[in-house]
Amino acid sequence: MSKREIEFYIVDIFIAIDKIIRYSQKFDTGKELLHSDLEWDATIRELEIIGEATNNLLKLNTLNKEYRIIVDFRNQINHGYFGIDENIVWEVINSYIPEFRVALLKVVKYKNIDLSEAIESAKKDNSFSHKTILFLDYFNKELYD
C-alpha cells in the first residue's frame, strides 16, 4: 500500500467524524438518536467507516495499537445482530470521537502527512454534498493556515 492511500484513509475518517457530528447534534441522548432512523443508521455507517479506515491505518503502522479499540467497536456494531446499545454509541460520539479527532490531527502533523491531494479528491467525490465541501474547505484551512 502506498503513502497516498494512508492520506485517503485519514481524510475518510475526518469526513466521517464531521458527518457524525452533524447527524447527532440535534439530539440530547442516545435514545433520541436511536429513535431517528435516518440519523441513527447514517451515524452507525460513519462509525463503520471510521473503524475500517482505522484498521487500515493500523496495518500500515500509521497509528498506535491503542486504536485497535476503534476497530473492535466497528466489528461490534457491524455484527451487532441483537442490537447496538445506544448509550455506548452516544458516549463514543461525545467522548471518544472528539478525542480521536485530536489524536489523528497530531499524527498528521507529527508525521508531516500531506492531505491536500486527498482533500481535493474527496471534494470531487463529494461534489453533491455542500456540507461536506464546506467541511473540507474549513478542514484544509485548519491544517494549512
DSSP file (Angstrom, degrees, kcal/mol; ACC not computed):
  #  RESIDUE AA STRUCTURE BP1 BP2  ACC     N-H-->O    O-->H-N    N-H-->O    O-->H-N    TCO  KAPPA ALPHA  PHI   PSI    X-CA   Y-CA   Z-CA
    1    1 A M              0   0    0      0, 0.0     2,-0.2     0, 0.0     0, 0.0   0.000 360.0 360.0 360.0 146.5    0.0    0.0    0.0
    2    2 A S     >  -     0   0    0      1,-0.1     4,-1.2     4,-0.0     3,-0.5  -0.478 360.0-112.4 -96.5 165.3    1.2    3.5   -0.8
    3    3 A K  H  > S+     0   0    0      1,-0.2     4,-1.7     2,-0.2     3,-0.2   0.851 116.0  64.6 -61.1 -34.1    1.5    6.6    1.3
    4    4 A R  H  > S+     0   0    0      1,-0.2     4,-1.7     2,-0.2    -1,-0.2   0.890  98.0  53.7 -57.8 -40.2   -1.2    8.1   -0.8
    5    5 A E  H  > S+     0   0    0     -3,-0.5     4,-2.3     1,-0.2    -1,-0.2   0.876 102.8  57.5 -63.0 -37.1   -3.6    5.5    0.4
    6    6 A I  H  X S+     0   0    0     -4,-1.2     4,-2.2     1,-0.2    -1,-0.2   0.927 104.9  51.9 -57.0 -45.3   -2.8    6.5    4.0
    7    7 A E  H  X S+     0   0    0     -4,-1.7     4,-2.4     1,-0.2    -1,-0.2   0.884 108.4  50.6 -60.4 -40.0   -3.8   10.0    3.2
    8    8 A F  H  X S+     0   0    0     -4,-1.7     4,-2.5     2,-0.2    -1,-0.2   0.893 108.6  51.2 -68.5 -39.2   -7.2    8.9    1.8
    9    9 A Y  H  X S+     0   0    0     -4,-2.3     4,-2.0     2,-0.2    -2,-0.2   0.920 110.7  49.9 -60.9 -42.7   -8.0    6.8    4.9
   10   10 A I  H  X S+     0   0    0     -4,-2.2     4,-2.2     1,-0.2    -2,-0.2   0.931 111.3  47.0 -63.5 -46.1   -7.2    9.7    7.1
   11   11 A V  H  X S+     0   0    0     -4,-2.4     4,-2.6     1,-0.2     5,-0.2   0.893 108.6  56.5 -64.1 -38.7   -9.4   12.1    5.1
   12   12 A D  H  X S+     0   0    0     -4,-2.5     4,-2.5     1,-0.2    -1,-0.2   0.913 107.6  49.3 -56.8 -42.5  -12.2    9.4    5.1
   13   13 A I  H  X S+     0   0    0     -4,-2.0     4,-2.6     2,-0.2    -2,-0.2   0.935 110.6  48.6 -64.0 -46.5  -12.0    9.4    8.9
   14   14 A F  H  X S+     0   0    0     -4,-2.2     4,-2.2     1,-0.2    -1,-0.2   0.892 112.3  48.8 -63.7 -38.5  -12.2   13.2    9.2
   15   15 A I  H  X S+     0   0    0     -4,-2.6     4,-2.4     2,-0.2    -1,-0.2   0.930 111.6  49.8 -64.1 -44.6  -15.2   13.3    6.8
   16   16 A A  H  X S+     0   0    0     -4,-2.5     4,-2.5    -5,-0.2    -2,-0.2   0.898 109.7  51.1 -62.4 -40.5  -17.0   10.6    8.8
   17   17 A I  H  X S+     0   0    0     -4,-2.6     4,-2.4     2,-0.2    -1,-0.2   0.935 109.8  50.1 -61.6 -46.0  -16.4   12.4   12.1
   18   18 A D  H  X S+     0   0    0     -4,-2.2     4,-2.4     1,-0.2    -2,-0.2   0.921 111.4  48.6 -58.9 -44.0  -17.8   15.6   10.6
   19   19 A K  H  X S+     0   0    0     -4,-2.4     4,-3.1     2,-0.2     5,-0.2   0.914 109.5  52.0 -64.2 -42.6  -20.9   13.7    9.4
   20   20 A I  H  X S+     0   0    0     -4,-2.5     4,-2.0     1,-0.2    -1,-0.2   0.922 110.1  49.2 -59.4 -44.4  -21.4   12.1   12.8
   21   21 A I  H  X S+     0   0    0     -4,-2.4     4,-1.2     1,-0.2    -1,-0.2   0.928 114.1  45.5 -61.0 -45.4  -21.3   15.4   14.5
   22   22 A R  H  < S+     0   0    0     -4,-2.4     4,-0.3     1,-0.2     3,-0.3   0.918 113.9  48.4 -64.3 -43.4  -23.8   16.9   12.0
   23   23 A Y  H  < S+     0   0    0     -4,-3.1     3,-0.2     1,-0.2    -1,-0.2   0.824 120.0  36.3 -68.0 -31.4  -26.1   13.9   12.2
   24   24 A S  H >< S+     0   0    0     -4,-2.0     3,-1.8    -5,-0.2    -1,-0.2   0.537  88.6  93.1-101.4  -7.3  -26.2   13.8   16.0
   25   25 A Q  T 3< S+     0   0    0     -4,-1.2    -1,-0.2    -3,-0.3    -2,-0.1   0.740  81.2  56.6 -66.0 -23.4  -26.0   17.4   17.0
   26   26 A K  T 3  S+     0   0    0     -4,-0.3     2,-0.3    -3,-0.2    -1,-0.3   0.461  96.3  81.8 -87.2   2.0  -29.8   17.9   17.3
   27   27 A F    <   -     0   0    0     -3,-1.8     3,-0.1     1,-0.1    -3,-0.0  -0.764  56.4-163.4-108.4 152.8  -30.2   15.1   19.8
   28   28 A D  S    S+     0   0    0     -2,-0.3     2,-0.3     1,-0.1    -1,-0.1   0.568  75.1  25.4-106.2 -14.5  -29.6   15.2   23.6
   29   29 A T  S  > S-     0   0    0      1,-0.1     4,-1.8     0, 0.0    -1,-0.1  -0.953  75.5-113.7-145.4 162.5  -29.4   11.4   24.2
   30   30 A G  H  > S+     0   0    0     -2,-0.3     4,-2.8     1,-0.2     5,-0.2   0.838 116.1  58.5 -64.2 -33.8  -28.5    8.2   22.5
   31   31 A K  H  > S+     0   0    0      2,-0.2     4,-1.7     1,-0.2    -1,-0.2   0.907 104.6  49.8 -64.9 -41.4  -32.2    7.1   22.9
   32   32 A E  H  4 S+     0   0    0      2,-0.2    -1,-0.2     1,-0.2     4,-0.2   0.926 112.8  47.6 -61.8 -44.2  -33.3   10.2   20.9
   33   33 A L  H >< S+     0   0    0     -4,-1.8     3,-1.7     1,-0.2     7,-0.4   0.925 108.8  54.3 -62.2 -44.4  -30.8    9.4   18.2
   34   34 A L  H 3< S+     0   0    0     -4,-2.8    -1,-0.2     1,-0.3    -2,-0.2   0.851 104.1  55.6 -57.1 -36.8  -31.8    5.7   18.1
   35   35 A H  T 3< S+     0   0    0     -4,-1.7     2,-0.7     1,-0.2    -1,-0.3   0.416  92.2  77.1 -82.7   3.1  -35.4    6.7   17.5
   36   36 A S    <>  -     0   0    0     -3,-1.7     4,-3.0    -4,-0.2     5,-0.3  -0.847  69.3-166.1-111.6  93.8  -34.5    8.8   14.5
   37   37 A D  H  > S+     0   0    0     -2,-0.7     4,-2.8     1,-0.2     5,-0.3   0.854  81.0  48.3 -49.4 -48.8  -34.0    6.0   11.9
   38   38 A L  H  > S+     0   0    0      1,-0.2     4,-2.3     2,-0.2    -1,-0.2   0.950 116.9  39.6 -63.1 -52.1  -32.2    8.1    9.3
   39   39 A E  H  > S+     0   0    0      2,-0.2     4,-2.5     1,-0.2    -1,-0.2   0.885 116.5  51.8 -67.5 -37.6  -29.7    9.8   11.6
   40   40 A W  H  X S+     0   0    0     -4,-3.0     4,-2.6    -7,-0.4     5,-0.2   0.962 112.9  43.7 -61.8 -51.8  -29.1    6.6   13.6
   41   41 A D  H  X S+     0   0    0     -4,-2.8     4,-2.2    -5,-0.3    -2,-0.2   0.900 115.2  49.1 -62.6 -40.8  -28.4    4.5   10.5
   42   42 A A  H  X S+     0   0    0     -4,-2.3     4,-2.2    -5,-0.3    -1,-0.2   0.901 111.6  49.5 -65.6 -40.6  -26.2    7.2    9.0
   43   43 A T  H  X S+     0   0    0     -4,-2.5     4,-2.2     2,-0.2    -2,-0.2   0.928 110.3  49.7 -64.2 -45.1  -24.2    7.6   12.2
   44   44 A I  H  X S+     0   0    0     -4,-2.6     4,-2.0     1,-0.2    -1,-0.2   0.912 110.0  52.0 -60.5 -42.1  -23.7    3.8   12.5
   45   45 A R  H  X S+     0   0    0     -4,-2.2     4,-2.0     1,-0.2    -1,-0.2   0.912 109.6  48.5 -60.9 -43.3  -22.5    3.7    8.9
   46   46 A E  H  X S+     0   0    0     -4,-2.2     4,-2.3     1,-0.2    -1,-0.2   0.856 108.4  54.0 -68.0 -34.2  -20.0    6.5    9.5
   47   47 A L  H  X S+     0   0    0     -4,-2.2     4,-2.2     2,-0.2    -1,-0.2   0.881 107.6  51.6 -64.7 -36.9  -18.7    4.7   12.7
   48   48 A E  H  X S+     0   0    0     -4,-2.0     4,-2.6     2,-0.2    -2,-0.2   0.900 108.4  51.2 -64.5 -40.6  -18.2    1.6   10.5
   49   49 A I  H  X S+     0   0    0     -4,-2.0     4,-2.7     2,-0.2     5,-0.3   0.919 109.4  50.1 -62.5 -43.7  -16.2    3.8    8.0
   50   50 A I  H  X S+     0   0    0     -4,-2.3     4,-2.5     1,-0.2    -2,-0.2   0.927 112.0  48.4 -60.1 -44.9  -14.0    5.1   10.8
   51   51 A G  H  X S+     0   0    0     -4,-2.2     4,-2.2     2,-0.2    -2,-0.2   0.906 112.8  46.8 -63.3 -42.6  -13.4    1.6   12.1
   52   52 A E  H  X S+     0   0    0     -4,-2.6     4,-1.8     2,-0.2    -2,-0.2   0.924 114.6  46.0 -67.6 -44.3  -12.5    0.2    8.7
   53   53 A A  H  X S+     0   0    0     -4,-2.7     4,-2.2     1,-0.2    -2,-0.2   0.895 112.1  52.2 -65.2 -39.0  -10.2    3.2    7.9
   54   54 A T  H  X S+     0   0    0     -4,-2.5     4,-2.4    -5,-0.3    -1,-0.2   0.901 105.7  55.4 -62.7 -41.0   -8.6    2.9   11.3
   55   55 A N  H  X S+     0   0    0     -4,-2.2     4,-2.1     1,-0.2    -1,-0.2   0.916 108.6  47.6 -57.4 -44.5   -7.9   -0.8   10.7
   56   56 A N  H  X S+     0   0    0     -4,-1.8     4,-1.5     1,-0.2    -1,-0.2   0.891 110.3  51.6 -65.6 -39.1   -6.1    0.0    7.5
   57   57 A L  H  <>S+     0   0    0     -4,-2.2     5,-2.9     1,-0.2     6,-0.8   0.865 109.1  51.3 -65.9 -35.3   -4.0    2.7    9.3
   58   58 A L  H ><5S+     0   0    0     -4,-2.4     3,-1.6     1,-0.2    -2,-0.2   0.917 107.8  51.8 -65.5 -42.9   -3.1    0.2   12.0
   59   59 A K  H 3<5S+     0   0    0     -4,-2.1    -1,-0.2     1,-0.3    -2,-0.2   0.814 110.6  49.1 -62.8 -29.5   -2.0   -2.3    9.4
   60   60 A L  T 3<5S-     0   0    0     -4,-1.5    -1,-0.3    -5,-0.1    -2,-0.2   0.315 114.0-119.3 -92.5   8.0    0.2    0.4    7.8
   61   61 A N  T < 5S+     0   0    0     -3,-1.6    -3,-0.2    -5,-0.1    -2,-0.1   0.810  78.3 125.5  58.4  33.0    1.7    1.3   11.2
   62   62 A T      < +     0   0    0     -5,-2.9     2,-0.3    -6,-0.1    -4,-0.2   0.759  69.7  40.6 -87.7 -28.7    0.4    4.9   11.0
   63   63 A L  S    S-     0   0    0     -6,-0.8    -2,-0.1    -9,-0.2     2,-0.1  -0.845  91.2-103.7-118.2 155.2   -1.5    4.6   14.3
   64   64 A N    >   -     0   0    0     -2,-0.3     3,-1.9     1,-0.1     4,-0.1  -0.374  36.5-109.0 -71.2 156.1   -0.5    3.1   17.7
   65   65 A K  G >  S+     0   0    0      1,-0.3     3,-2.0     2,-0.2     4,-0.2   0.669 109.1  81.1 -62.1 -17.8   -2.1   -0.2   18.6
   66   66 A E  G >  S+     0   0    0      1,-0.3     3,-0.9     2,-0.1    -1,-0.3   0.746  82.4  64.9 -61.4 -21.3   -4.2    1.5   21.3
   67   67 A Y  G X> S+     0   0    0     -3,-1.9     3,-1.4     1,-0.2     4,-0.9   0.404  70.8  95.4 -84.5   3.6   -6.6    2.5   18.5
   68   68 A R  H <> S+     0   0    0     -3,-2.0     4,-2.5     1,-0.3    -1,-0.2   0.791  71.2  71.8 -59.1 -27.6   -7.4   -1.2   17.9
   69   69 A I  H <> S+     0   0    0     -3,-0.9     4,-2.2     1,-0.2    -1,-0.3   0.817  91.9  56.2 -59.5 -31.0  -10.4   -0.5   20.2
   70   70 A I  H <> S+     0   0    0     -3,-1.4     4,-2.2     2,-0.2    -1,-0.2   0.904 108.3  46.4 -67.6 -41.5  -11.9    1.6   17.4
   71   71 A V  H  X S+     0   0    0     -4,-0.9     4,-2.3     2,-0.2    -2,-0.2   0.905 111.4  51.9 -66.7 -41.3  -11.7   -1.4   15.1
   72   72 A D  H  X S+     0   0    0     -4,-2.5     4,-2.0     2,-0.2    -2,-0.2   0.899 109.5  49.6 -62.0 -40.4  -13.2   -3.7   17.7
   73   73 A F  H  X S+     0   0    0     -4,-2.2     4,-2.5     2,-0.2     5,-0.3   0.906 108.8  52.8 -64.7 -41.2  -16.1   -1.3   18.2
   74   74 A R  H  X S+     0   0    0     -4,-2.2     4,-2.6     1,-0.2    -2,-0.2   0.910 108.5  50.6 -58.8 -42.6  -16.7   -1.2   14.5
   75   75 A N  H  X S+     0   0    0     -4,-2.3     4,-1.8     1,-0.2    -1,-0.2   0.880 109.2  51.6 -64.6 -37.4  -16.8   -5.0   14.5
   76   76 A Q  H  < S+     0   0    0     -4,-2.0    -2,-0.2     2,-0.2    -1,-0.2   0.927 115.2  40.1 -65.6 -44.4  -19.3   -5.0   17.3
   77   77 A I  H >< S+     0   0    0     -4,-2.5     3,-0.7     1,-0.2    -2,-0.2   0.853 114.3  53.8 -74.9 -31.5  -21.7   -2.6   15.6
   78   78 A N  H 3< S+     0   0    0     -4,-2.6    -1,-0.2    -5,-0.3    -2,-0.2   0.841 121.8  29.9 -68.5 -32.3  -21.1   -4.2   12.2
   79   79 A H  T 3< S+     0   0    0     -4,-1.8     2,-2.5    -5,-0.2    -1,-0.2   0.081  80.7 131.5-114.1  21.9  -22.1   -7.6   13.6
   80   80 A G    X   +     0   0    0     -3,-0.7     3,-1.8     1,-0.2    -4,-0.1  -0.401  21.4 163.1 -77.1  69.2  -24.5   -6.4   16.3
   81   81 A Y  T 3  S+     0   0    0     -2,-2.5    -1,-0.2     1,-0.3     3,-0.1   0.781  72.5  47.4 -60.8 -29.4  -27.2   -8.9   15.4
   82   82 A F  T 3  S-     0   0    0      1,-0.4    -1,-0.3    -3,-0.2    -2,-0.1   0.166 125.6 -78.6-102.1  18.6  -29.0   -8.4   18.7
   83   83 A G    <   -     0   0    0     -3,-1.8     2,-0.4    -6,-0.1    -1,-0.4  -0.148  39.0 -99.0 106.8 159.0  -28.9   -4.6   18.7
   84   84 A I        -     0   0    0     -3,-0.1     2,-0.6    -2,-0.1    -7,-0.0  -0.958  36.2-114.6-117.7 132.4  -26.5   -1.9   19.5
   85   85 A D     >  -     0   0    0     -2,-0.4     4,-2.1     1,-0.2     3,-0.4  -0.548  20.4-156.7 -71.5 113.7  -26.5   -0.1   22.8
   86   86 A E  H  > S+     0   0    0     -2,-0.6     4,-2.4     1,-0.2    -1,-0.2   0.784  90.7  58.1 -63.8 -27.9  -27.5    3.5   22.1
   87   87 A N  H  > S+     0   0    0      2,-0.2     4,-2.1     1,-0.2    -1,-0.2   0.878 106.7  47.5 -70.7 -36.6  -25.8    4.7   25.3
   88   88 A I  H  > S+     0   0    0     -3,-0.4     4,-2.6     2,-0.2    -2,-0.2   0.923 112.3  49.5 -67.8 -43.7  -22.5    3.3   24.2
   89   89 A V  H  X S+     0   0    0     -4,-2.1     4,-2.6     1,-0.2    -2,-0.2   0.922 110.8  50.8 -59.6 -43.3  -22.9    4.9   20.8
   90   90 A W  H  X S+     0   0    0     -4,-2.4     4,-2.3     1,-0.2    -1,-0.2   0.904 110.5  48.7 -62.1 -41.9  -23.8    8.2   22.4
   91   91 A E  H  X>S+     0   0    0     -4,-2.1     4,-2.4     2,-0.2     5,-1.0   0.909 110.9  50.6 -64.7 -41.8  -20.7    8.0   24.6
   92   92 A V  I  <>S+     0   0    0     -4,-2.6     5,-3.0     3,-0.2    -2,-0.2   0.932 112.1  47.9 -59.8 -46.1  -18.5    7.2   21.6
   93   93 A I  I  <5S+     0   0    0     -4,-2.6    -2,-0.2     1,-0.2    -1,-0.2   0.910 121.1  34.8 -61.3 -43.9  -19.9   10.2   19.7
   94   94 A N  I  <5S+     0   0    0     -4,-2.3    -1,-0.2    -5,-0.2    -2,-0.2   0.667 133.7  18.0 -92.2 -17.8  -19.5   12.6   22.5
   95   95 A S  I  X5S+     0   0    0     -4,-2.4     4,-1.3    -5,-0.2    -3,-0.2   0.756 126.4  35.5-116.2 -56.5  -16.3   11.4   24.2
   96   96 A Y  I  ><S+     0   0    0     -5,-1.0     4,-2.8     2,-0.2     5,-0.2   0.872 111.3  56.3 -77.3 -38.0  -14.2    9.2   22.0
   97   97 A I  H  ><S+     0   0    0     -5,-3.0     4,-2.5    -6,-0.2    -1,-0.2   0.947 109.2  46.0 -62.6 -48.7  -14.8   10.7   18.6
   98   98 A P  H  > S+     0   0    0      0, 0.0     4,-1.9     0, 0.0    -1,-0.2   0.900 114.8  48.9 -60.7 -37.8  -13.6   14.2   19.6
   99   99 A E  H  X S+     0   0    0     -4,-1.3     4,-2.4     2,-0.2    -2,-0.2   0.910 111.3  49.2 -65.9 -41.8  -10.5   12.7   21.3
  100  100 A F  H  X S+     0   0    0     -4,-2.8     4,-2.9     2,-0.2     5,-0.2   0.890 107.8  55.0 -65.2 -38.7   -9.7   10.5   18.3
  101  101 A R  H  X S+     0   0    0     -4,-2.5     4,-2.2    -5,-0.2    -1,-0.2   0.937 110.5  45.0 -59.1 -47.4  -10.0   13.6   16.0
  102  102 A V  H  X S+     0   0    0     -4,-1.9     4,-2.0     1,-0.2    -2,-0.2   0.922 114.1  49.3 -62.8 -44.6   -7.5   15.5   18.1
  103  103 A A  H  X S+     0   0    0     -4,-2.4     4,-2.0     1,-0.2    -2,-0.2   0.899 110.9  49.5 -62.9 -41.2   -5.1   12.4   18.2
  104  104 A L  H  X S+     0   0    0     -4,-2.9     4,-2.4     1,-0.2    -1,-0.2   0.877 108.0  53.6 -68.5 -36.9   -5.4   11.9   14.5
  105  105 A L  H  X S+     0   0    0     -4,-2.2     4,-2.4    -5,-0.2    -1,-0.2   0.902 108.0  51.4 -60.9 -40.3   -4.6   15.6   13.8
  106  106 A K  H  X S+     0   0    0     -4,-2.0     4,-3.3     2,-0.2     5,-0.2   0.905 108.9  50.4 -63.4 -41.2   -1.5   15.2   16.0
  107  107 A V  H  X S+     0   0    0     -4,-2.0     4,-2.8     2,-0.2    -2,-0.2   0.933 110.1  50.3 -61.0 -46.1   -0.4   12.1   14.0
  108  108 A V  H  <>S+     0   0    0     -4,-2.4     5,-2.5     1,-0.2     4,-0.3   0.921 117.1  40.1 -58.7 -45.4   -0.9   14.0   10.7
  109  109 A K  H ><5S+     0   0    0     -4,-2.4     3,-0.6     3,-0.2    -2,-0.2   0.918 116.5  48.8 -72.2 -43.1    1.2   17.0   12.0
  110  110 A Y  H 3<5S+     0   0    0     -4,-3.3    -2,-0.2     1,-0.2    -3,-0.2   0.901 118.6  39.1 -64.3 -41.8    3.9   14.8   13.7
  111  111 A K  T 3<5S-     0   0    0     -4,-2.8    -1,-0.2    -5,-0.2    -2,-0.2   0.414 107.6-127.6 -89.3   2.4    4.4   12.6   10.7
  112  112 A N  T < 5 +     0   0    0     -3,-0.6     2,-0.6    -4,-0.3    -3,-0.2   0.921  39.8 179.7  52.2  51.2    4.1   15.5    8.4
  113  113 A I      < -     0   0    0     -5,-2.5     2,-0.7    -6,-0.2    -1,-0.2  -0.744  22.3-140.6 -87.1 121.4    1.4   13.8    6.3
  114  114 A D        +     0   0    0     -2,-0.6     4,-0.2     1,-0.1     3,-0.2  -0.739  24.7 174.3 -86.3 114.4    0.2   16.0    3.4
  115  115 A L     >  +     0   0    0     -2,-0.7     4,-2.8     1,-0.2     5,-0.2   0.399  49.6 102.5 -98.8   1.1   -3.5   15.6    3.0
  116  116 A S  H  > S+     0   0    0      1,-0.2     4,-2.3     2,-0.2     5,-0.2   0.882  82.9  45.7 -59.1 -42.9   -4.0   18.2    0.3
  117  117 A E  H  > S+     0   0    0     -3,-0.2     4,-2.3     1,-0.2    -1,-0.2   0.912 114.5  48.2 -66.2 -41.6   -4.3   15.8   -2.6
  118  118 A A  H  > S+     0   0    0     -4,-0.2     4,-2.4     2,-0.2    -2,-0.2   0.871 110.7  51.9 -66.6 -36.5   -6.7   13.5   -0.7
  119  119 A I  H  X S+     0   0    0     -4,-2.8     4,-2.2     2,-0.2    -2,-0.2   0.933 110.2  48.1 -64.7 -45.6   -8.8   16.5    0.3
  120  120 A E  H  X S+     0   0    0     -4,-2.3     4,-1.7    -5,-0.2    -2,-0.2   0.901 112.4  49.1 -62.4 -40.2   -9.1   17.7   -3.3
  121  121 A S  H  X S+     0   0    0     -4,-2.3     4,-2.5     1,-0.2    -1,-0.2   0.909 110.0  51.3 -64.2 -41.6  -10.0   14.2   -4.4
  122  122 A A  H  X S+     0   0    0     -4,-2.4     4,-1.9     1,-0.2    -2,-0.2   0.857 105.4  56.4 -64.8 -34.7  -12.6   14.0   -1.6
  123  123 A K  H  < S+     0   0    0     -4,-2.2    -1,-0.2     2,-0.2    -2,-0.2   0.903 109.5  45.7 -63.6 -39.7  -14.1   17.3   -2.7
  124  124 A K  H >< S+     0   0    0     -4,-1.7     3,-1.3     1,-0.2    -2,-0.2   0.925 113.3  49.2 -66.6 -44.4  -14.6   15.8   -6.2
  125  125 A D  H 3< S+     0   0    0     -4,-2.5     3,-0.2     1,-0.3    -2,-0.2   0.797 119.2  38.8 -64.9 -28.3  -16.1   12.6   -4.8
  126  126 A N  T >< S+     0   0    0     -4,-1.9     3,-2.5    -5,-0.2     7,-0.3   0.014  73.2 127.0-111.3  26.1  -18.4   14.6   -2.6
  127  127 A S  T <  S+     0   0    0     -3,-1.3    -1,-0.2     1,-0.3    -2,-0.1   0.723  71.2  60.2 -59.3 -21.4  -19.3   17.4   -5.0
  128  128 A F  T 3  S+     0   0    0     -3,-0.2     2,-0.8    -4,-0.1    -1,-0.3   0.612  92.6  75.2 -78.7 -13.9  -23.0   16.7   -4.5
  129  129 A S    <>  -     0   0    0     -3,-2.5     4,-2.3     1,-0.2     5,-0.2  -0.832  56.6-174.7-110.9  99.2  -22.7   17.4   -0.7
  130  130 A H  H  > S+     0   0    0     -2,-0.8     4,-2.5     1,-0.2     5,-0.2   0.882  86.7  52.7 -56.9 -41.2  -22.5   21.1    0.0
  131  131 A K  H  > S+     0   0    0      1,-0.2     4,-2.3     2,-0.2    -1,-0.2   0.878 109.2  48.2 -66.9 -37.9  -21.9   20.5    3.7
  132  132 A T  H  > S+     0   0    0      2,-0.2     4,-2.8     1,-0.2    -1,-0.2   0.896 111.0  51.1 -69.9 -38.7  -19.0   18.1    3.1
  133  133 A I  H  X S+     0   0    0     -4,-2.3     4,-2.4    -7,-0.3    -2,-0.2   0.927 110.5  49.2 -62.3 -44.6  -17.4   20.5    0.7
  134  134 A L  H  X S+     0   0    0     -4,-2.5     4,-2.5     1,-0.2    -2,-0.2   0.924 111.8  49.5 -59.8 -44.0  -17.7   23.3    3.3
  135  135 A F  H  X S+     0   0    0     -4,-2.3     4,-3.4     1,-0.2     5,-0.2   0.941 110.4  49.5 -59.7 -47.2  -16.2   21.0    5.9
  136  136 A L  H  X S+     0   0    0     -4,-2.8     4,-2.4     1,-0.2    -1,-0.2   0.874 111.0  49.7 -63.2 -37.5  -13.3   20.0    3.6
  137  137 A D  H  X S+     0   0    0     -4,-2.4     4,-1.9     2,-0.2    -1,-0.2   0.936 114.7  44.4 -63.6 -46.2  -12.6   23.7    2.9
  138  138 A Y  H  X S+     0   0    0     -4,-2.5     4,-2.5     2,-0.2    -2,-0.2   0.924 114.2  49.8 -63.2 -44.9  -12.6   24.5    6.6
  139  139 A F  H  X S+     0   0    0     -4,-3.4     4,-2.1     1,-0.2    -2,-0.2   0.897 107.8  53.4 -62.2 -41.9  -10.5   21.4    7.4
  140  140 A N  H  X S+     0   0    0     -4,-2.4     4,-2.4    -5,-0.2    -1,-0.2   0.906 110.7  47.0 -59.6 -43.0   -8.0   22.3    4.7
  141  141 A K  H  X S+     0   0    0     -4,-1.9     4,-2.2     1,-0.2    -2,-0.2   0.904 108.9  55.0 -65.2 -41.3   -7.6   25.8    6.3
  142  142 A E  H  < S+     0   0    0     -4,-2.5    -2,-0.2     1,-0.2    -1,-0.2   0.890 115.0  40.4 -58.4 -39.6   -7.3   24.3    9.7
  143  143 A L  H  < S+     0   0    0     -4,-2.1    -2,-0.2    -5,-0.2    -1,-0.2   0.886 127.6  26.8 -75.0 -40.9   -4.4   22.1    8.5
  144  144 A Y  H  <        0   0    0     -4,-2.4    -2,-0.2    -5,-0.2    -3,-0.2   0.391 360.0 360.0-116.6   2.7   -2.5   24.6    6.3
  145  145 A D     <        0   0    0     -4,-2.2    -1,-0.2    -5,-0.2    -3,-0.1   0.440 360.0 360.0-100.4 360.0   -3.2   28.1    7.5
